[in-house]
């Protein structure tokens, strides 16, 4: 069992999980040995696009394929919750939540 953590951009985390060129028996790779030439093409192309509309279309096509083929079945999700009080300042509000650096958080 593994948890695929995909970071904020698909190039960083999603691609490494599905690209056939990254099939390796180590953590944070394509450990399920999934291989689909169309997925490879979509991920490699999407990662080079600067136009967000075109990029989104490539990733949407990729998502359709992997949700149909289901090379990974997510059976658990680690919850990331942030609980705080009004006495705490500069609480992280990004997608990283409690995984964010806390070096700028302070008590009022």
N, CA, C and O atoms as a GROMACS GRO file, in nm:
protein
  432
    1UNK      N    1   0.086  -0.117   0.000
    1UNK     CA    2   0.000   0.000   0.000
    1UNK      C    3   0.090   0.122   0.000
    1UNK      O    4   0.190   0.126   0.071
    2UNK      N    5   0.054   0.221  -0.078
    2UNK     CA    6   0.133   0.343  -0.093
    2UNK      C    7   0.037   0.459  -0.100
    2UNK      O    8  -0.081   0.443  -0.131
    3UNK      N    9   0.087   0.575  -0.071
    3UNK     CA   10   0.007   0.696  -0.089
    3UNK      C   11   0.072   0.779  -0.196
    3UNK      O   12   0.189   0.816  -0.184
    4UNK      N   13  -0.001   0.810  -0.300
    4UNK     CA   14   0.051   0.894  -0.407
    4UNK      C   15   0.026   1.039  -0.369
    4UNK      O   16  -0.088   1.086  -0.368
    5UNK      N   17   0.133   1.109  -0.339
    5UNK     CA   18   0.121   1.251  -0.304
    5UNK      C   19   0.160   1.330  -0.427
    5UNK      O   20   0.271   1.315  -0.478
    6UNK      N   21   0.070   1.414  -0.475
    6UNK     CA   22   0.088   1.470  -0.607
    6UNK      C   23   0.128   1.617  -0.613
    6UNK      O   24   0.134   1.674  -0.722
    7UNK      N   25   0.156   1.678  -0.501
    7UNK     CA   26   0.203   1.816  -0.497
    7UNK      C   27   0.110   1.909  -0.574
    7UNK      O   28  -0.003   1.872  -0.605
    8UNK      N   29   0.157   2.028  -0.604
    8UNK     CA   30   0.071   2.131  -0.661
    8UNK      C   31   0.063   2.134  -0.812
    8UNK      O   32  -0.024   2.202  -0.867
    9UNK      N   33   0.150   2.064  -0.880
    9UNK     CA   34   0.149   2.062  -1.026
    9UNK      C   35   0.162   1.918  -1.071
    9UNK      O   36   0.244   1.843  -1.017
   10UNK      N   37   0.084   1.877  -1.169
   10UNK     CA   38   0.089   1.738  -1.215
   10UNK      C   39   0.228   1.692  -1.262
   10UNK      O   40   0.259   1.573  -1.253
   11UNK      N   41   0.310   1.783  -1.311
   11UNK     CA   42   0.444   1.745  -1.356
   11UNK      C   43   0.527   1.692  -1.239
   11UNK      O   44   0.612   1.605  -1.257
   12UNK      N   45   0.503   1.745  -1.120
   12UNK     CA   46   0.583   1.708  -1.004
   12UNK      C   47   0.542   1.573  -0.947
   12UNK      O   48   0.628   1.491  -0.914
   13UNK      N   49   0.414   1.547  -0.935
   13UNK     CA   50   0.373   1.426  -0.866
   13UNK      C   51   0.291   1.328  -0.947
   13UNK      O   52   0.311   1.208  -0.936
   14UNK      N   53   0.201   1.378  -1.027
   14UNK     CA   54   0.112   1.288  -1.102
   14UNK      C   55   0.190   1.210  -1.207
   14UNK      O   56   0.176   1.088  -1.217
   15UNK      N   57   0.270   1.279  -1.284
   15UNK     CA   58   0.343   1.215  -1.394
   15UNK      C   59   0.428   1.100  -1.344
   15UNK      O   60   0.430   0.993  -1.405
   16UNK      N   61   0.499   1.120  -1.235
   16UNK     CA   62   0.589   1.015  -1.186
   16UNK      C   63   0.514   0.888  -1.147
   16UNK      O   64   0.572   0.779  -1.147
   17UNK      N   65   0.386   0.901  -1.115
   17UNK     CA   66   0.306   0.788  -1.073
   17UNK      C   67   0.253   0.707  -1.191
   17UNK      O   68   0.222   0.589  -1.176
   18UNK      N   69   0.242   0.769  -1.308
   18UNK     CA   70   0.177   0.702  -1.422
   18UNK      C   71   0.266   0.682  -1.545
   18UNK      O   72   0.232   0.600  -1.630
   19UNK      N   73   0.377   0.754  -1.556
   19UNK     CA   74   0.462   0.739  -1.675
   19UNK      C   75   0.527   0.601  -1.679
   19UNK      O   76   0.582   0.554  -1.579
   20UNK      N   77   0.521   0.537  -1.794
   20UNK     CA   78   0.581   0.403  -1.807
   20UNK      C   79   0.734   0.410  -1.798
   20UNK      O   80   0.798   0.309  -1.768
   21UNK      N   81   0.791   0.526  -1.825
   21UNK     CA   82   0.936   0.542  -1.814
   21UNK      C   83   0.981   0.547  -1.668
   21UNK      O   84   1.101   0.548  -1.639
   22UNK      N   85   0.886   0.552  -1.577
   22UNK     CA   86   0.919   0.560  -1.434
   22UNK      C   87   0.874   0.435  -1.357
   22UNK      O   88   0.845   0.442  -1.237
   23UNK      N   89   0.867   0.322  -1.427
   23UNK     CA   90   0.834   0.196  -1.360
   23UNK      C   91   0.959   0.148  -1.287
   23UNK      O   92   1.059   0.110  -1.348
   24UNK      N   93   0.951   0.152  -1.153
   24UNK     CA   94   1.064   0.112  -1.069
   24UNK      C   95   1.008   0.052  -0.940
   24UNK      O   96   0.896   0.086  -0.900
   25UNK      N   97   1.083  -0.036  -0.877
   25UNK     CA   98   1.035  -0.097  -0.752
   25UNK      C   99   1.072  -0.015  -0.628
   25UNK      O  100   1.114  -0.071  -0.527
   26UNK      N  101   1.057   0.116  -0.636
   26UNK     CA  102   1.086   0.203  -0.522
   26UNK      C  103   0.970   0.301  -0.503
   26UNK      O  104   0.892   0.325  -0.595
   27UNK      N  105   0.961   0.357  -0.386
   27UNK     CA  106   0.852   0.446  -0.350
   27UNK      C  107   0.850   0.571  -0.439
   27UNK      O  108   0.955   0.616  -0.486
   28UNK      N  109   0.733   0.626  -0.462
   28UNK     CA  110   0.706   0.747  -0.539
   28UNK      C  111   0.746   0.735  -0.685
   28UNK      O  112   0.796   0.829  -0.747
   29UNK      N  113   0.723   0.616  -0.738
   29UNK     CA  114   0.742   0.593  -0.881
   29UNK      C  115   0.616   0.522  -0.931
   29UNK      O  116   0.515   0.516  -0.861
   30UNK      N  117   0.623   0.471  -1.050
   30UNK     CA  118   0.513   0.394  -1.107
   30UNK      C  119   0.526   0.250  -1.057
   30UNK      O  120   0.557   0.159  -1.134
   31UNK      N  121   0.501   0.230  -0.928
   31UNK     CA  122   0.521   0.099  -0.867
   31UNK      C  123   0.417  -0.004  -0.911
   31UNK      O  124   0.437  -0.124  -0.892
   32UNK      N  125   0.307   0.041  -0.968
   32UNK     CA  126   0.205  -0.052  -1.016
   32UNK      C  127   0.235  -0.103  -1.157
   32UNK      O  128   0.159  -0.182  -1.212
   33UNK      N  129   0.345  -0.057  -1.217
   33UNK     CA  130   0.389  -0.099  -1.351
   33UNK      C  131   0.286  -0.067  -1.459
   33UNK      O  132   0.271  -0.142  -1.556
   34UNK      N  133   0.214   0.042  -1.440
   34UNK     CA  134   0.114   0.084  -1.538
   34UNK      C  135   0.183   0.135  -1.664
   34UNK      O  136   0.279   0.212  -1.657
   35UNK      N  137   0.134   0.091  -1.778
   35UNK     CA  138   0.192   0.133  -1.905
   35UNK      C  139   0.082   0.158  -2.007
   35UNK      O  140   0.006   0.068  -2.042
   36UNK      N  141   0.076   0.281  -2.054
   36UNK     CA  142  -0.019   0.318  -2.158
   36UNK      C  143   0.047   0.427  -2.243
   36UNK      O  144   0.068   0.538  -2.194
   37UNK      N  145   0.080   0.398  -2.368
   37UNK     CA  146   0.148   0.495  -2.454
   37UNK      C  147   0.072   0.628  -2.468
   37UNK      O  148   0.135   0.734  -2.476
   38UNK      N  149  -0.060   0.623  -2.470
   38UNK     CA  150  -0.140   0.746  -2.481
   38UNK      C  151  -0.124   0.832  -2.355
   38UNK      O  152  -0.112   0.954  -2.364
   39UNK      N  153  -0.123   0.768  -2.239
   39UNK     CA  154  -0.102   0.841  -2.112
   39UNK      C  155   0.037   0.903  -2.111
   39UNK      O  156   0.053   1.018  -2.071
   40UNK      N  157   0.138   0.828  -2.155
   40UNK     CA  158   0.274   0.883  -2.163
   40UNK      C  159   0.276   1.006  -2.253
   40UNK      O  160   0.335   1.109  -2.218
   41UNK      N  161   0.212   0.996  -2.368
   41UNK     CA  162   0.208   1.107  -2.463
   41UNK      C  163   0.138   1.229  -2.403
   41UNK      O  164   0.188   1.342  -2.414
   42UNK      N  165   0.024   1.208  -2.340
   42UNK     CA  166  -0.051   1.319  -2.281
   42UNK      C  167   0.027   1.387  -2.169
   42UNK      O  168   0.034   1.510  -2.164
   43UNK      N  169   0.085   1.308  -2.079
   43UNK     CA  170   0.159   1.366  -1.967
   43UNK      C  171   0.285   1.438  -2.014
   43UNK      O  172   0.315   1.548  -1.967
   44UNK      N  173   0.358   1.378  -2.106
   44UNK     CA  174   0.480   1.443  -2.157
   44UNK      C  175   0.448   1.572  -2.231
   44UNK      O  176   0.522   1.670  -2.218
   45UNK      N  177   0.342   1.573  -2.307
   45UNK     CA  178   0.303   1.693  -2.382
   45UNK      C  179   0.248   1.800  -2.288
   45UNK      O  180   0.285   1.917  -2.300
   46UNK      N  181   0.162   1.762  -2.196
   46UNK     CA  182   0.100   1.860  -2.105
   46UNK      C  183   0.204   1.933  -2.023
   46UNK      O  184   0.190   2.053  -1.997
   47UNK      N  185   0.308   1.864  -1.984
   47UNK     CA  186   0.413   1.925  -1.903
   47UNK      C  187   0.492   2.032  -1.974
   47UNK      O  188   0.561   2.111  -1.909
   48UNK      N  189   0.482   2.038  -2.106
   48UNK     CA  190   0.557   2.139  -2.182
   48UNK      C  191   0.471   2.258  -2.222
   48UNK      O  192   0.522   2.358  -2.273
   49UNK      N  193   0.340   2.247  -2.200
   49UNK     CA  194   0.248   2.353  -2.245
   49UNK      C  195   0.243   2.470  -2.148
   49UNK      O  196   0.242   2.450  -2.026
   50UNK      N  197   0.240   2.590  -2.202
   50UNK     CA  198   0.227   2.710  -2.120
   50UNK      C  199   0.084   2.763  -2.120
   50UNK      O  200   0.044   2.834  -2.027
   51UNK      N  201   0.008   2.731  -2.221
   51UNK     CA  202  -0.131   2.776  -2.230
   51UNK      C  203  -0.216   2.694  -2.134
   51UNK      O  204  -0.230   2.573  -2.153
   52UNK      N  205  -0.272   2.758  -2.029
   52UNK     CA  206  -0.346   2.681  -1.928
   52UNK      C  207  -0.470   2.609  -1.982
   52UNK      O  208  -0.507   2.504  -1.930
   53UNK      N  209  -0.533   2.663  -2.084
   53UNK     CA  210  -0.652   2.598  -2.141
   53UNK      C  211  -0.612   2.469  -2.213
   53UNK      O  212  -0.676   2.366  -2.196
   54UNK      N  213  -0.507   2.476  -2.294
   54UNK     CA  214  -0.459   2.356  -2.363
   54UNK      C  215  -0.407   2.253  -2.263
   54UNK      O  216  -0.434   2.133  -2.275
   55UNK      N  217  -0.332   2.302  -2.165
   55UNK     CA  218  -0.276   2.213  -2.063
   55UNK      C  219  -0.387   2.138  -1.989
   55UNK      O  220  -0.377   2.018  -1.965
   56UNK      N  221  -0.492   2.210  -1.953
   56UNK     CA  222  -0.606   2.150  -1.882
   56UNK      C  223  -0.671   2.042  -1.968
   56UNK      O  224  -0.713   1.938  -1.917
   57UNK      N  225  -0.681   2.066  -2.098
   57UNK     CA  226  -0.743   1.968  -2.188
   57UNK      C  227  -0.661   1.838  -2.192
   57UNK      O  228  -0.718   1.729  -2.193
   58UNK      N  229  -0.529   1.850  -2.194
   58UNK     CA  230  -0.444   1.731  -2.194
   58UNK      C  231  -0.462   1.652  -2.065
   58UNK      O  232  -0.473   1.530  -2.066
   59UNK      N  233  -0.463   1.724  -1.952
   59UNK     CA  234  -0.480   1.655  -1.824
   59UNK      C  235  -0.620   1.597  -1.809
   59UNK      O  236  -0.636   1.493  -1.745
   60UNK      N  237  -0.718   1.660  -1.866
   60UNK     CA  238  -0.855   1.605  -1.862
   60UNK      C  239  -0.860   1.473  -1.940
   60UNK      O  240  -0.922   1.377  -1.896
   61UNK      N  241  -0.794   1.470  -2.056
   61UNK     CA  242  -0.790   1.346  -2.135
   61UNK      C  243  -0.716   1.236  -2.059
   61UNK      O  244  -0.758   1.121  -2.058
   62UNK      N  245  -0.605   1.273  -1.995
   62UNK     CA  246  -0.530   1.179  -1.912
   62UNK      C  247  -0.619   1.125  -1.799
   62UNK      O  248  -0.623   1.004  -1.776
   63UNK      N  249  -0.689   1.214  -1.729
   63UNK     CA  250  -0.775   1.172  -1.618
   63UNK      C  251  -0.884   1.075  -1.664
   63UNK      O  252  -0.916   0.979  -1.593
   64UNK      N  253  -0.939   1.099  -1.780
   64UNK     CA  254  -1.043   1.011  -1.833
   64UNK      C  255  -0.989   0.870  -1.852
   64UNK      O  256  -1.055   0.771  -1.818
   65UNK      N  257  -0.870   0.860  -1.908
   65UNK     CA  258  -0.809   0.729  -1.932
   65UNK      C  259  -0.783   0.656  -1.800
   65UNK      O  260  -0.822   0.540  -1.785
   66UNK      N  261  -0.719   0.723  -1.705
   66UNK     CA  262  -0.682   0.651  -1.582
   66UNK      C  263  -0.803   0.624  -1.492
   66UNK      O  264  -0.798   0.532  -1.411
   67UNK      N  265  -0.909   0.702  -1.504
   67UNK     CA  266  -1.029   0.668  -1.427
   67UNK      C  267  -1.104   0.552  -1.493
   67UNK      O  268  -1.175   0.478  -1.425
   68UNK      N  269  -1.090   0.536  -1.623
   68UNK     CA  270  -1.149   0.421  -1.691
   68UNK      C  271  -1.068   0.293  -1.666
   68UNK      O  272  -1.124   0.187  -1.639
   69UNK      N  273  -0.936   0.304  -1.675
   69UNK     CA  274  -0.850   0.187  -1.661
   69UNK      C  275  -0.818   0.153  -1.515
   69UNK      O  276  -0.788   0.038  -1.483
   70UNK      N  277  -0.823   0.250  -1.428
   70UNK     CA  278  -0.801   0.237  -1.284
   70UNK      C  279  -0.674   0.158  -1.248
   70UNK      O  280  -0.682   0.052  -1.186
   71UNK      N  281  -0.557   0.212  -1.287
   71UNK     CA  282  -0.433   0.143  -1.250
   71UNK      C  283  -0.402   0.154  -1.100
   71UNK      O  284  -0.323   0.076  -1.047
   72UNK      N  285  -0.463   0.248  -1.033
   72UNK     CA  286  -0.448   0.265  -0.888
   72UNK      C  287  -0.588   0.277  -0.829
   72UNK      O  288  -0.673   0.349  -0.881
   73UNK      N  289  -0.609   0.206  -0.721
   73UNK     CA  290  -0.737   0.215  -0.650
   73UNK      C  291  -0.708   0.273  -0.512
   73UNK      O  292  -0.649   0.208  -0.427
   74UNK      N  293  -0.751   0.397  -0.492
   74UNK     CA  294  -0.725   0.465  -0.366
   74UNK      C  295  -0.825   0.416  -0.262
   74UNK      O  296  -0.944   0.449  -0.268
   75UNK      N  297  -0.777   0.338  -0.166
   75UNK     CA  298  -0.865   0.281  -0.064
   75UNK      C  299  -0.857   0.356   0.069
   75UNK      O  300  -0.937   0.333   0.159
   76UNK      N  301  -0.762   0.446   0.079
   76UNK     CA  302  -0.753   0.527   0.200
   76UNK      C  303  -0.705   0.667   0.165
   76UNK      O  304  -0.637   0.688   0.064
   77UNK      N  305  -0.741   0.761   0.247
   77UNK     CA  306  -0.699   0.899   0.229
   77UNK      C  307  -0.652   0.951   0.364
   77UNK      O  308  -0.723   0.939   0.464
   78UNK      N  309  -0.533   1.008   0.366
   78UNK     CA  310  -0.483   1.068   0.489
   78UNK      C  311  -0.542   1.208   0.499
   78UNK      O  312  -0.518   1.291   0.411
   79UNK      N  313  -0.618   1.235   0.604
   79UNK     CA  314  -0.678   1.368   0.615
   79UNK      C  315  -0.576   1.473   0.659
   79UNK      O  316  -0.496   1.449   0.750
   80UNK      N  317  -0.580   1.585   0.596
   80UNK     CA  318  -0.496   1.698   0.634
   80UNK      C  319  -0.588   1.808   0.682
   80UNK      O  320  -0.655   1.874   0.602
   81UNK      N  321  -0.590   1.828   0.811
   81UNK     CA  322  -0.677   1.930   0.868
   81UNK      C  323  -0.592   2.035   0.940
   81UNK      O  324  -0.485   2.003   0.994
   82UNK      N  325  -0.638   2.156   0.939
   82UNK     CA  326  -0.573   2.262   1.014
   82UNK      C  327  -0.672   2.315   1.116
   82UNK      O  328  -0.779   2.363   1.080
   83UNK      N  329  -0.636   2.307   1.242
   83UNK     CA  330  -0.718   2.364   1.348
   83UNK      C  331  -0.636   2.474   1.414
   83UNK      O  332  -0.517   2.455   1.440
   84UNK      N  333  -0.697   2.584   1.440
   84UNK     CA  334  -0.623   2.696   1.497
   84UNK      C  335  -0.715   2.781   1.583
   84UNK      O  336  -0.833   2.749   1.599
   85UNK      N  337  -0.662   2.886   1.637
   85UNK     CA  338  -0.742   2.980   1.715
   85UNK      C  339  -0.708   3.122   1.669
   85UNK      O  340  -0.616   3.142   1.590
   86UNK      N  341  -0.784   3.216   1.718
   86UNK     CA  342  -0.759   3.356   1.681
   86UNK      C  343  -0.628   3.408   1.737
   86UNK      O  344  -0.579   3.513   1.696
   87UNK      N  345  -0.571   3.334   1.831
   87UNK     CA  346  -0.443   3.374   1.891
   87UNK      C  347  -0.324   3.341   1.801
   87UNK      O  348  -0.212   3.385   1.827
   88UNK      N  349  -0.348   3.265   1.697
   88UNK     CA  350  -0.240   3.224   1.606
   88UNK      C  351  -0.247   3.309   1.480
   88UNK      O  352  -0.352   3.321   1.417
   89UNK      N  353  -0.135   3.368   1.444
   89UNK     CA  354  -0.130   3.452   1.326
   89UNK      C  355  -0.057   3.385   1.211
   89UNK      O  356   0.031   3.302   1.231
   90UNK      N  357  -0.095   3.422   1.091
   90UNK     CA  358  -0.033   3.377   0.968
   90UNK      C  359  -0.040   3.224   0.951
   90UNK      O  360   0.058   3.160   0.912
   91UNK      N  361  -0.155   3.170   0.980
   91UNK     CA  362  -0.178   3.026   0.962
   91UNK      C  363  -0.178   2.995   0.812
   91UNK      O  364  -0.239   3.069   0.735
   92UNK      N  365  -0.110   2.888   0.770
   92UNK     CA  366  -0.107   2.854   0.627
   92UNK      C  367  -0.249   2.831   0.573
   92UNK      O  368  -0.330   2.761   0.633
   93UNK      N  369  -0.275   2.891   0.458
   93UNK     CA  370  -0.407   2.877   0.394
   93UNK      C  371  -0.395   2.822   0.253
   93UNK      O  372  -0.492   2.824   0.177
   94UNK      N  373  -0.278   2.772   0.218
   94UNK     CA  374  -0.259   2.718   0.083
   94UNK      C  375  -0.304   2.572   0.078
   94UNK      O  376  -0.352   2.518   0.178
   95UNK      N  377  -0.288   2.510  -0.036
   95UNK     CA  378  -0.324   2.369  -0.051
   95UNK      C  379  -0.239   2.279   0.036
   95UNK      O  380  -0.278   2.165   0.062
   96UNK      N  381  -0.125   2.325   0.081
   96UNK     CA  382  -0.035   2.243   0.162
   96UNK      C  383  -0.081   2.233   0.307
   96UNK      O  384  -0.043   2.139   0.376
   97UNK      N  385  -0.163   2.328   0.354
   97UNK     CA  386  -0.216   2.322   0.490
   97UNK      C  387  -0.109   2.295   0.593
   97UNK      O  388  -0.009   2.366   0.598
   98UNK      N  389  -0.128   2.193   0.677
   98UNK     CA  390  -0.033   2.166   0.784
   98UNK      C  391   0.103   2.115   0.736
   98UNK      O  392   0.196   2.100   0.815
   99UNK      N  393   0.115   2.087   0.606
   99UNK     CA  394   0.244   2.048   0.552
   99UNK      C  395   0.328   2.169   0.513
   99UNK      O  396   0.444   2.154   0.473
  100UNK      N  397   0.271   2.288   0.524
  100UNK     CA  398   0.343   2.410   0.491
  100UNK      C  399   0.450   2.439   0.595
  100UNK      O  400   0.440   2.394   0.710
  101UNK      N  401   0.553   2.513   0.555
  101UNK     CA  402   0.650   2.558   0.657
  101UNK      C  403   0.576   2.646   0.758
  101UNK      O  404   0.491   2.726   0.721
  102UNK      N  405   0.609   2.630   0.882
  102UNK     CA  406   0.543   2.707   0.988
  102UNK      C  407   0.634   2.816   1.044
  102UNK      O  408   0.609   2.867   1.153
  103UNK      N  409   0.739   2.850   0.970
  103UNK     CA  410   0.836   2.947   1.019
  103UNK      C  411   0.782   3.090   1.030
  103UNK      O  412   0.841   3.173   1.098
  104UNK      N  413   0.670   3.118   0.966
  104UNK     CA  414   0.612   3.253   0.975
  104UNK      C  415   0.483   3.256   1.056
  104UNK      O  416   0.414   3.359   1.060
  105UNK      N  417   0.450   3.146   1.120
  105UNK     CA  418   0.333   3.140   1.209
  105UNK      C  419   0.375   3.194   1.345
  105UNK      O  420   0.486   3.169   1.391
  106UNK      N  421   0.286   3.269   1.408
  106UNK     CA  422   0.321   3.329   1.538
  106UNK      C  423   0.199   3.335   1.629
  106UNK      O  424   0.085   3.326   1.583
  107UNK      N  425   0.225   3.351   1.758
  107UNK     CA  426   0.118   3.372   1.856
  107UNK      C  427   0.101   3.521   1.875
  107UNK      O  428   0.198   3.595   1.884
  108UNK      N  429  -0.025   3.564   1.880
  108UNK     CA  430  -0.054   3.707   1.898
  108UNK      C  431  -0.041   3.746   2.043
  108UNK      O  432  -0.061   3.862   2.078
   0.00000   0.00000   0.00000
